Amino acid sequence: AQTVTQSQPEMSVQEAETVTLSCTYDTSENNYYLFWYKQPPSRQMILVIRQEAYKQQNATENRFSVNFQKAAKSFSLKISDSQLGDTAMYFCAFPNTDKLIFGTGTRLQVFP
Amino acid sequence: DTAVSQTPKYLVTQMGNDKSIKCEQNLGHDTMYWYKQDSKKFLKIMFSYNNKELIINETVPNRFSPKSPDKAHLNLHINSLELGDSAVYFCASSPGLAGDLYEQYFGPGTRLTVT
């Protein structure tokens, strides 16, 4: 079965520092997309970044970047220059048979 | 202009009642979903429709019944509500079912509290 694992239930980081959230997955597919979603206290689910497995270059969106290791099936999210507004739950997600499978989430707290 | 909207955002009701949650998307997407997020924030898919056709029906009690009158709407009706149904329910849509088309666009969620 295809699975998505987030091994860090909670993390914290000081404002302006860098933090990396880990995600591993299991698949027999060769080409696919991976996604990171953010859920702030407002509970709205927001797409942060996505990565195509076929591309070797890691995706980047402003302060958010991905460290994608296809062979290791690892898809971590790096947040640089953390801001208080980054405080949220973060979910990685992977498509499987007509749906997205979400990890269990990492709760990130950014403190001043 | 809201892309995926849900009504109501909050719903408090008593056990045994029947309630509905409505969802509409104006993105022109073909696929719509219902998710349940429990108190531990675990997000689990319940149903998905593609072009009004049911394609995913996860292990969900048959008290839950989705209805898609057209591609832009997917409603969720729940009969005989139980305490364990208390959760946040998210509607989402995606352009399709391949590659980056899986990218989900979520509604604001409906917090259902059953007392």
Interface residues (C-beta under 8 A of the other chain):
Chain A: N31 Y32 Y33 F35 Y37 Q39 R43 Q44 M45 I46 L47 R50 E52 M89 F91 A93 P95 D98 K99 L100 F102 T104 G105 R107
Chain B: Y33 K40 K41 F42 L43 I45 S48 N50 I55 I56 V88 F90 A92 L97 G99 D100 Y102 E103 Q104 Y105 F106 P108 G109 R111
